[in-house]
Amino acid sequence: MSTRGRLSPRDFLADDPGPWSIAAPVFHGKGRPDRRRAIPPAGLVLSPPPQVPVEVVGIDPTATVAGAGRIQVFGGLRESARALRFIENDAKLEAIGPRLIRIWTLDDLAYPEEVRPEADPSADIAAPAPLEALTGELPTNMVSPDGSLVALPVRERGGVALAIVRASDHAIVRWVRGALSAAWSEDGQMLAIGGDWGGVVARHVPPE
């Protein structure tokens, strides 16, 4: 176990682009930027709706769980987040990447504690499923606290996407291209979304 020095979070895009989006660093190009290019901001930007074998309904402005309605991003993570988990009464966020676990405090997202297990913690993370998996039995590892939403990474033409679906009928409420993981806080009011590009943490925006 080790603790790194100060690492400021990436700049992030706070506005919710709506139900169909793509992770901003993926949009700007793959790989690490060279010294001539600034690190792109973490966030979500507008993308076309998905072509999938289930109903596509989009977000509900009256929803009460993060992701089902409008969200506002309040932070971005620098490093790989193939799996995510809120811990310690939602005070911290655990992000699993290749051979490494980073634990971020949510008050500033600037002091990640690093844990390096002997075995690669990302080795058992399931690969993205085919689109047809949206019509079958949904996984139980990425579910909102009230059980109403399930997140599932899937393969689509040209890459991967995170589908956030209603557990009741598998209808898609959010589609985030480039993302592989999601986690909800215990009260369902925060949603973290991640991938090898990093991650974003967002709050639910209550109906006006």
C-alpha positions in Angstrom: 0.0 0.0 0.0 1.3 3.5 -0.8 0.1 7.0 -1.0 1.1 9.3 -3.9 1.6 13.0 -3.8 -1.0 15.5 -4.8 -2.7 14.7 -8.1 -5.3 17.3 -9.1 -8.3 15.8 -10.8 -8.8 16.5 -14.5 -10.8 19.4 -15.7 -14.3 18.2 -16.2 -17.4 19.0 -18.2 -20.3 19.6 -15.7 -23.3 19.8 -18.0 -25.3 16.7 -18.7 -25.5 16.2 -22.5 -28.5 14.0 -22.1 -29.1 10.2 -22.3 -26.8 9.5 -25.3 -23.2 10.4 -24.7 -19.6 9.5 -25.1 -16.7 9.8 -22.6 -14.9 13.1 -23.5 -11.3 11.7 -23.6 -12.5 8.9 -25.9 -14.1 11.5 -28.2 -10.8 13.5 -28.3 -8.8 10.4 -29.2 -7.3 7.3 -27.7 -3.9 7.1 -25.9 -2.1 9.6 -23.7 -1.6 13.1 -25.0 1.9 14.0 -25.9 3.6 17.1 -24.4 2.3 19.3 -27.2 -1.4 18.5 -26.3 -3.3 19.3 -23.2 -5.0 16.5 -21.3 -8.6 16.5 -22.5 -11.3 17.1 -19.8 -13.1 14.3 -18.2 -16.9 14.4 -18.9 -19.7 13.3 -21.2 -20.5 14.9 -24.5 -23.4 14.4 -26.9 -23.5 11.3 -29.0 -26.1 9.7 -31.3 -28.7 7.3 -29.7 -27.8 3.5 -29.8 -29.0 0.9 -32.2 -30.1 -1.9 -29.8 -32.5 -4.8 -29.6 -34.5 -3.3 -26.7 -36.6 -0.2 -26.2 -34.8 3.1 -26.0 -36.6 5.5 -23.7 -34.0 8.0 -22.4 -34.0 9.9 -19.1 -37.0 10.8 -17.0 -36.9 14.4 -15.6 -39.0 13.2 -12.6 -36.7 10.3 -11.7 -35.2 10.2 -8.2 -32.1 8.0 -8.8 -28.8 9.3 -10.3 -28.6 8.4 -14.0 -32.3 7.9 -14.6 -32.8 11.7 -14.7 -30.5 14.6 -15.2 -27.0 14.5 -13.6 -24.3 17.1 -13.0 -20.6 15.9 -13.1 -18.6 17.3 -10.2 -15.3 15.6 -10.6 -13.1 13.6 -13.0 -10.5 10.9 -12.3 -7.2 10.6 -14.1 -6.6 6.9 -14.2 -8.2 3.6 -15.3 -11.5 2.7 -13.7 -12.5 -0.7 -15.0 -14.6 -1.2 -11.9 -15.9 1.3 -9.4 -17.3 1.2 -5.8 -18.4 3.9 -3.3 -17.0 3.0 0.1 -16.8 4.4 3.7 -20.4 5.8 3.8 -19.9 7.3 0.3 -17.0 9.4 1.5 -14.6 7.7 -0.9 -14.6 6.1 -4.4 -12.6 2.9 -5.2 -11.4 2.6 -8.8 -9.9 -0.6 -10.0 -7.4 -0.6 -12.9 -4.8 -3.0 -14.2 -2.7 -4.2 -11.2 -3.8 -1.3 -9.1 -6.6 0.0 -6.9 -7.0 3.7 -6.3 -9.1 5.1 -3.5 -10.2 8.7 -4.0 -11.7 11.0 -1.4 -14.9 12.6 -2.8 -14.3 16.0 -1.1 -11.6 16.9 -3.5 -10.7 13.8 -5.7 -7.1 14.9 -5.3 -5.4 12.5 -3.0 -5.7 8.9 -4.3 -4.4 6.2 -2.0 -2.9 3.3 -4.0 -3.2 -0.3 -3.2 -1.2 -2.9 -5.2 -2.5 -6.4 -4.5 -0.3 -9.4 -5.4 -2.9 -10.5 -7.9 -4.2 -8.2 -10.6 -7.6 -6.9 -9.2 -8.9 -6.3 -12.7 -8.2 -9.8 -13.9 -11.7 -11.1 -13.0 -13.7 -8.2 -14.4 -16.0 -9.5 -17.1 -15.4 -8.3 -20.7 -18.2 -6.3 -22.3 -21.1 -8.4 -23.4 -22.6 -8.6 -26.9 -25.7 -6.4 -27.5 -27.9 -9.4 -27.4 -27.2 -9.7 -23.6 -29.5 -6.7 -23.1 -32.5 -9.0 -23.8 -31.4 -11.7 -21.4 -30.8 -11.9 -17.6 -29.1 -8.8 -16.4 -26.0 -8.9 -14.1 -26.2 -8.0 -10.4 -22.8 -6.4 -9.9 -23.8 -2.9 -11.1 -27.3 -2.1 -9.7 -28.7 1.0 -8.2 -29.6 0.8 -4.5 -33.3 0.7 -5.1 -32.9 -2.0 -7.8 -34.5 0.1 -10.5 -31.4 0.5 -12.7 -28.8 -1.9 -14.0 -25.5 -1.0 -15.8 -24.0 -3.3 -18.3 -21.0 -2.8 -20.5 -21.6 -4.0 -24.0 -19.8 -4.2 -27.4 -21.1 -2.1 -30.2 -19.7 -1.4 -33.7 -16.5 0.6 -33.3 -16.1 0.1 -29.5 -17.8 -0.4 -26.2 -20.6 1.4 -24.4 -22.2 1.3 -20.9 -25.9 0.7 -21.1 -27.9 1.9 -18.1 -31.3 0.1 -18.3 -34.5 -0.2 -16.3 -34.5 -3.5 -14.4 -38.2 -3.9 -15.0 -38.3 -4.0 -18.7 -34.6 -3.6 -19.9 -35.4 -0.3 -21.6 -32.3 1.9 -22.0 -32.3 5.2 -20.1 -28.6 6.1 -20.7 -25.9 5.0 -23.1 -22.3 6.1 -22.5 -19.9 5.2 -25.3 -16.3 4.4 -24.2 -17.4 3.5 -20.6 -17.0 0.1 -18.9 -18.2 0.5 -15.3 -20.6 2.3 -13.1 -21.4 2.5 -9.3 -24.1 4.2 -7.2 -23.8 5.7 -3.8 -25.8 4.1 -1.0 -28.5 6.7 -1.3 -28.6 6.6 -5.1 -27.9 10.3 -5.4 -24.4 9.9 -6.9 -23.3 8.0 -10.0 -19.7 7.2 -11.0 -18.9 6.1 -14.5 -15.5 4.9 -15.7 -13.3 3.2 -18.2 -9.6 2.9 -19.1 -9.7 6.7 -19.9 -10.5 7.5 -16.3 -13.9 8.4 -14.8 -16.4 11.0 -13.8 -18.5 11.4 -10.6 -22.0 13.0 -10.9 -24.8 14.1 -8.7 -28.5 13.6 -9.4 -30.3 16.8 -10.4 -33.7 16.9 -8.7 -36.7 17.9 -10.8 -37.4 21.6 -10.9 
